[in-house]
Amino acid sequence: MDEIKIIITVNFGLEAVVKRELLNLGYDNLTVEDGRVELVGTLRDIAILNLRLRTAERILIKLASFEALTFEELFDKTFELDWREIISKDGNFLVQGRSAKSKLFSVSDSQRIVEKAIIKKLQTKYDIETFSKSEERYKLEVALYKDIATITLDTSGDGLHKRGYREMAYKAPISETIAASMVMLSYWNDERMLCDPFCGSGTIPIEAAMIAKNIAPGITRHFDSEKFMFMDENIYKEERAKCYSEIDYDKKLQIFASDISYRAISVAKANAEILGLEEDINFFVKDIRELDLPDDYGVIITNPPYGVRIGGDETEELEVELGKLYKSIPTWSLYAISSDESFERNFGKKSNRNRKLYNGRIKTYYYQYYGPRPLKD
Ligand SMILES: C[S@@+](CC[C@H](N)C(=O)[O-])C[C@H]1O[C@@H](n2cnc3c(N)ncnc32)[C@H](O)[C@@H]1O
């Protein structure tokens, strides 16, 4: 596999953020569409993207794309691919499916046909009848859209939001990729104070600390493609070692993270410890009504409780409290994600910018309030 067509799947609303990350990593030949970015790369790029992208969801290989109006066509064109070079004898493969606006609308039938064609092809090399249950997992997908079948192989395995540090979660944790995007969309930099007064499991402050110390998000986890038969095992080793060598261990940070719940704070501390960030983030138990912050050009990035996920009636009151806190620190900037459309009214101020983001399937708004620029910036 020399030239690989790579598809990076992205949460709706974050395409531009992922594009910016890719440009910073030196990739410039990009095709950006809703929910995805495509580029052409190598096996090494697969490892780099899995290890380093903070705001993307998955890295897929586009194996084939062809018109399929009948199951016969779907079978034949799938069979044409040389699966013997892709899946080993012990390969534990599974095929998922999707279909929209296509003659072949039955997803289960399409999955079955693709599976059959793959097994038939593999049988020309190996003596296999059943699926293996080995750890060498190949997650495939056949997606039919307007009669075009696209077959992809997922190189990530678990989604990229699974960094490996959030062993425990408190109540409604935000996705790690959204948390990283919130930080990257803000004007925060590591010279400024950062505070998350509703920190829960600590996702936002932990992602911020990882960005500031240049800790690659995938450094402590594994990816399905590490075990693929066509992956050179040294590639991941080398790329992971490079990521470790780039960590800025000495970077001093001023990150504060509080929550009303003792349990949340102990979960957040335990998560930070997994990455060795326990000294970098100052976690403490505090009701937002009692939080006192120095008026020194800091940045609040937070995910206040909202009824849909937490089930409480306090949404409005806590948004009012957040607004009061912000009023007391006029040099600060504030960024809050919420699915509450009346957030601005309760907060008491219209945001400078409001961006639609999807946290999983939940439509949310990223409300952004810009404070003055720090004098030293
Ligand atoms: C939506 S969750 C935050 C989730 C967090 N971003 C994460 O990734 O885990 C909201 C948090 O607000 C906290 N909270 C509720 N009322 C509070 C209050 N009065 N003061 C401070 N924190 C509060 C809850 O304990 C909960 O952890």
The ligand as an SDF file (V2000), in Angstrom:
LIG
                    3D

 27 29  0  0  0  0  0  0  0  0999 V2000
  -22.2150   18.7040   32.1280 C   0  0  0  0  0  0  0  0  0  0  0  0
  -21.3080   18.3160   33.5680 S   0  0  0  0  0  0  0  0  0  0  0  0
  -19.6620   18.6910   33.0870 C   0  0  0  0  0  0  0  0  0  0  0  0
  -19.0340   17.5390   32.4070 C   0  0  0  0  0  0  0  0  0  0  0  0
  -17.5760   17.7240   32.1630 C   0  0  0  0  0  0  0  0  0  0  0  0
  -17.3090   18.6560   31.1040 N   0  0  0  0  0  0  0  0  0  0  0  0
  -16.9360   16.3610   31.8610 C   0  0  0  0  0  0  0  0  0  0  0  0
  -16.3920   16.1940   30.7580 O   0  0  0  0  0  0  0  0  0  0  0  0
  -17.0420   15.4650   32.6660 O   0  0  0  0  0  0  0  0  0  0  0  0
  -21.6980   19.5940   34.6730 C   0  0  0  0  0  0  0  0  0  0  0  0
  -21.0220   19.5510   36.0220 C   0  0  0  0  0  0  0  0  0  0  0  0
  -21.4810   20.6610   36.7870 O   0  0  0  0  0  0  0  0  0  0  0  0
  -21.4230   20.3010   38.1550 C   0  0  0  0  0  0  0  0  0  0  0  0
  -22.2560   21.2430   38.9490 N   0  0  0  0  0  0  0  0  0  0  0  0
  -23.6010   21.2240   39.1260 C   0  0  0  0  0  0  0  0  0  0  0  0
  -23.9530   22.2540   39.9210 N   0  0  0  0  0  0  0  0  0  0  0  0
  -22.8390   22.9410   40.2360 C   0  0  0  0  0  0  0  0  0  0  0  0
  -22.5630   24.1020   41.0170 C   0  0  0  0  0  0  0  0  0  0  0  0
  -23.5320   24.7520   41.6450 N   0  0  0  0  0  0  0  0  0  0  0  0
  -21.2820   24.5280   41.1010 N   0  0  0  0  0  0  0  0  0  0  0  0
  -20.2730   23.8580   40.4750 C   0  0  0  0  0  0  0  0  0  0  0  0
  -20.4740   22.7390   39.7590 N   0  0  0  0  0  0  0  0  0  0  0  0
  -21.7360   22.2860   39.6130 C   0  0  0  0  0  0  0  0  0  0  0  0
  -21.8970   18.8610   38.1600 C   0  0  0  0  0  0  0  0  0  0  0  0
  -21.4440   18.2050   39.3440 O   0  0  0  0  0  0  0  0  0  0  0  0
  -21.3030   18.3120   36.8560 C   0  0  0  0  0  0  0  0  0  0  0  0
  -20.1070   17.6500   37.1120 O   0  0  0  0  0  0  0  0  0  0  0  0
  1  2  1  0
  2  3  1  0
  2 10  1  0
  3  4  1  0
  4  5  1  0
  5  6  1  0
  5  7  1  0
  7  8  2  0
  7  9  1  0
 10 11  1  0
 11 12  1  0
 11 26  1  0
 12 13  1  0
 13 14  1  0
 13 24  1  0
 14 15  1  0
 14 23  1  0
 15 16  2  0
 16 17  1  0
 17 18  1  0
 17 23  2  0
 18 19  1  0
 18 20  2  0
 20 21  1  0
 21 22  2  0
 22 23  1  0
 24 25  1  0
 24 26  1  0
 26 27  1  0
M  CHG  2   2   1   9  -1
M  END
$$$$
